[in-house]
Amino acid sequence: MVLEPPSRVEPFYAVLENPSFSLMGILLRFASGTGVSVPITSLTLIYYHFHPEDIKFHLYLIPSDPLLTKAIDDEEAKFHGVRLQTSPPVDPLNFGSRYIVSSNAHLEIIPEELKLSYRSPGEIQIFSKVYAGRMKEPIILEIAEKRHKTLVWRTLVKPVDLQFHSAAAPPPLSGECNASTKSQKDVSDFRRCLSGVMWLNKRSYLLFIYKDPVVSETKKEPEPLQEPHPNL
């Protein structure tokens, strides 16, 4: 058990802001211990991973918990996963029940069965991998309750949806750099506004912005950086 210090203490209660644990998780763990099937609001998260030969999706079925969703977003971002916009299941799903993932096309889905359970945000979450090949046609993904074969969720993914996310530009490294390149069309102009990496010490680096003003046709390159004194 880990005790967290309260943000502030009042005469009759204590306030804990931004806790590291999830209240939803506590309730669901208690429910799983009783063995009672509890209907809960759930989410389906689908992430797109681009590959020229075999496009891949990661499909999650989780309880509706903001901390859990953020943890999955952060983990998928490490592997360049892009979350697609999808609607959640309309009706509450039974916590602890098992669900089958399927598709209208001949896709490879591993695993095909997901259990609606709760894992702490710091744990590895369970998901299904869906391999769609080059995906030249739209695909339909479905989730059905295993016992009664009841369809609980369905979504359509079109190739144009993936093209939109592929064409989306990455966020700018700096507002200053972004402002200096809005009116410039050449990619090299953007590269020119970025300088190198300044050596600080053996363990840390600092990325800084260099703005190269175009004063005349002769463009001066930035002077090389000198390594600071070791005592700094």
Secondary structure as a PSIPRED ss2 file (coil, helix, strand):
# PSIPRED VFORMAT (PSIPRED V4.0)

   1 M C   1.000  0.000  0.000
   2 V C   1.000  0.000  0.000
   3 L C   1.000  0.000  0.000
   4 E C   1.000  0.000  0.000
   5 P C   1.000  0.000  0.000
   6 P C   1.000  0.000  0.000
   7 S C   1.000  0.000  0.000
   8 R E   0.000  0.000  1.000
   9 V E   0.000  0.000  1.000
  10 E C   1.000  0.000  0.000
  11 P C   1.000  0.000  0.000
  12 F C   1.000  0.000  0.000
  13 Y C   1.000  0.000  0.000
  14 A E   0.000  0.000  1.000
  15 V E   0.000  0.000  1.000
  16 L C   1.000  0.000  0.000
  17 E C   1.000  0.000  0.000
  18 N C   1.000  0.000  0.000
  19 P C   1.000  0.000  0.000
  20 S C   1.000  0.000  0.000
  21 F C   1.000  0.000  0.000
  22 S C   1.000  0.000  0.000
  23 L H   0.000  1.000  0.000
  24 M H   0.000  1.000  0.000
  25 G H   0.000  1.000  0.000
  26 I H   0.000  1.000  0.000
  27 L H   0.000  1.000  0.000
  28 L H   0.000  1.000  0.000
  29 R H   0.000  1.000  0.000
  30 F H   0.000  1.000  0.000
  31 A H   0.000  1.000  0.000
  32 S H   0.000  1.000  0.000
  33 G H   0.000  1.000  0.000
  34 T H   0.000  1.000  0.000
  35 G C   1.000  0.000  0.000
  36 V C   1.000  0.000  0.000
  37 S C   1.000  0.000  0.000
  38 V C   1.000  0.000  0.000
  39 P E   0.000  0.000  1.000
  40 I E   0.000  0.000  1.000
  41 T C   1.000  0.000  0.000
  42 S E   0.000  0.000  1.000
  43 L E   0.000  0.000  1.000
  44 T E   0.000  0.000  1.000
  45 L E   0.000  0.000  1.000
  46 I E   0.000  0.000  1.000
  47 Y E   0.000  0.000  1.000
  48 Y E   0.000  0.000  1.000
  49 H E   0.000  0.000  1.000
  50 F C   1.000  0.000  0.000
  51 H C   1.000  0.000  0.000
  52 P C   1.000  0.000  0.000
  53 E C   1.000  0.000  0.000
  54 D C   1.000  0.000  0.000
  55 I C   1.000  0.000  0.000
  56 K E   0.000  0.000  1.000
  57 F E   0.000  0.000  1.000
  58 H E   0.000  0.000  1.000
  59 L E   0.000  0.000  1.000
  60 Y E   0.000  0.000  1.000
  61 L E   0.000  0.000  1.000
  62 I E   0.000  0.000  1.000
  63 P E   0.000  0.000  1.000
  64 S C   1.000  0.000  0.000
  65 D C   1.000  0.000  0.000
  66 P H   0.000  1.000  0.000
  67 L H   0.000  1.000  0.000
  68 L H   0.000  1.000  0.000
  69 T H   0.000  1.000  0.000
  70 K H   0.000  1.000  0.000
  71 A H   0.000  1.000  0.000
  72 I H   0.000  1.000  0.000
  73 D H   0.000  1.000  0.000
  74 D H   0.000  1.000  0.000
  75 E H   0.000  1.000  0.000
  76 E H   0.000  1.000  0.000
  77 A H   0.000  1.000  0.000
  78 K H   0.000  1.000  0.000
  79 F C   1.000  0.000  0.000
  80 H C   1.000  0.000  0.000
  81 G C   1.000  0.000  0.000
  82 V E   0.000  0.000  1.000
  83 R E   0.000  0.000  1.000
  84 L C   1.000  0.000  0.000
  85 Q C   1.000  0.000  0.000
  86 T C   1.000  0.000  0.000
  87 S C   1.000  0.000  0.000
  88 P C   1.000  0.000  0.000
  89 P C   1.000  0.000  0.000
  90 V C   1.000  0.000  0.000
  91 D C   1.000  0.000  0.000
  92 P C   1.000  0.000  0.000
  93 L E   0.000  0.000  1.000
  94 N E   0.000  0.000  1.000
  95 F C   1.000  0.000  0.000
  96 G C   1.000  0.000  0.000
  97 S C   1.000  0.000  0.000
  98 R E   0.000  0.000  1.000
  99 Y E   0.000  0.000  1.000
 100 I E   0.000  0.000  1.000
 101 V E   0.000  0.000  1.000
 102 S E   0.000  0.000  1.000
 103 S E   0.000  0.000  1.000
 104 N C   1.000  0.000  0.000
 105 A C   1.000  0.000  0.000
 106 H C   1.000  0.000  0.000
 107 L C   1.000  0.000  0.000
 108 E E   0.000  0.000  1.000
 109 I E   0.000  0.000  1.000
 110 I E   0.000  0.000  1.000
 111 P C   1.000  0.000  0.000
 112 E C   1.000  0.000  0.000
 113 E E   0.000  0.000  1.000
 114 L E   0.000  0.000  1.000
 115 K E   0.000  0.000  1.000
 116 L C   1.000  0.000  0.000
 117 S C   1.000  0.000  0.000
 118 Y C   1.000  0.000  0.000
 119 R C   1.000  0.000  0.000
 120 S C   1.000  0.000  0.000
 121 P C   1.000  0.000  0.000
 122 G C   1.000  0.000  0.000
 123 E C   1.000  0.000  0.000
 124 I C   1.000  0.000  0.000
 125 Q C   1.000  0.000  0.000
 126 I C   1.000  0.000  0.000
 127 F C   1.000  0.000  0.000
 128 S E   0.000  0.000  1.000
 129 K E   0.000  0.000  1.000
 130 V E   0.000  0.000  1.000
 131 Y E   0.000  0.000  1.000
 132 A C   1.000  0.000  0.000
 133 G C   1.000  0.000  0.000
 134 R C   1.000  0.000  0.000
 135 M C   1.000  0.000  0.000
 136 K C   1.000  0.000  0.000
 137 E C   1.000  0.000  0.000
 138 P C   1.000  0.000  0.000
 139 I E   0.000  0.000  1.000
 140 I E   0.000  0.000  1.000
 141 L E   0.000  0.000  1.000
 142 E E   0.000  0.000  1.000
 143 I E   0.000  0.000  1.000
 144 A E   0.000  0.000  1.000
 145 E E   0.000  0.000  1.000
 146 K C   1.000  0.000  0.000
 147 R C   1.000  0.000  0.000
 148 H C   1.000  0.000  0.000
 149 K C   1.000  0.000  0.000
 150 T C   1.000  0.000  0.000
 151 L E   0.000  0.000  1.000
 152 V E   0.000  0.000  1.000
 153 W E   0.000  0.000  1.000
 154 R E   0.000  0.000  1.000
 155 T E   0.000  0.000  1.000
 156 L E   0.000  0.000  1.000
 157 V E   0.000  0.000  1.000
 158 K C   1.000  0.000  0.000
 159 P H   0.000  1.000  0.000
 160 V H   0.000  1.000  0.000
 161 D H   0.000  1.000  0.000
 162 L H   0.000  1.000  0.000
 163 Q H   0.000  1.000  0.000
 164 F H   0.000  1.000  0.000
 165 H H   0.000  1.000  0.000
 166 S H   0.000  1.000  0.000
 167 A H   0.000  1.000  0.000
 168 A C   1.000  0.000  0.000
 169 A C   1.000  0.000  0.000
 170 P C   1.000  0.000  0.000
 171 P C   1.000  0.000  0.000
 172 P C   1.000  0.000  0.000
 173 L C   1.000  0.000  0.000
 174 S C   1.000  0.000  0.000
 175 G H   0.000  1.000  0.000
 176 E H   0.000  1.000  0.000
 177 C H   0.000  1.000  0.000
 178 N H   0.000  1.000  0.000
 179 A H   0.000  1.000  0.000
 180 S H   0.000  1.000  0.000
 181 T H   0.000  1.000  0.000
 182 K C   1.000  0.000  0.000
 183 S C   1.000  0.000  0.000
 184 Q C   1.000  0.000  0.000
 185 K C   1.000  0.000  0.000
 186 D C   1.000  0.000  0.000
 187 V H   0.000  1.000  0.000
 188 S H   0.000  1.000  0.000
 189 D H   0.000  1.000  0.000
 190 F H   0.000  1.000  0.000
 191 R H   0.000  1.000  0.000
 192 R H   0.000  1.000  0.000
 193 C C   1.000  0.000  0.000
 194 L E   0.000  0.000  1.000
 195 S E   0.000  0.000  1.000
 196 G E   0.000  0.000  1.000
 197 V E   0.000  0.000  1.000
 198 M E   0.000  0.000  1.000
 199 W E   0.000  0.000  1.000
 200 L C   1.000  0.000  0.000
 201 N C   1.000  0.000  0.000
 202 K C   1.000  0.000  0.000
 203 R C   1.000  0.000  0.000
 204 S C   1.000  0.000  0.000
 205 Y E   0.000  0.000  1.000
 206 L E   0.000  0.000  1.000
 207 L E   0.000  0.000  1.000
 208 F E   0.000  0.000  1.000
 209 I E   0.000  0.000  1.000
 210 Y C   1.000  0.000  0.000
 211 K C   1.000  0.000  0.000
 212 D C   1.000  0.000  0.000
 213 P C   1.000  0.000  0.000
 214 V C   1.000  0.000  0.000
 215 V C   1.000  0.000  0.000
 216 S C   1.000  0.000  0.000
 217 E C   1.000  0.000  0.000
 218 T C   1.000  0.000  0.000
 219 K C   1.000  0.000  0.000
 220 K C   1.000  0.000  0.000
 221 E C   1.000  0.000  0.000
 222 P C   1.000  0.000  0.000
 223 E C   1.000  0.000  0.000
 224 P C   1.000  0.000  0.000
 225 L C   1.000  0.000  0.000
 226 Q C   1.000  0.000  0.000
 227 E C   1.000  0.000  0.000
 228 P C   1.000  0.000  0.000
 229 H C   1.000  0.000  0.000
 230 P C   1.000  0.000  0.000
 231 N C   1.000  0.000  0.000
 232 L C   1.000  0.000  0.000
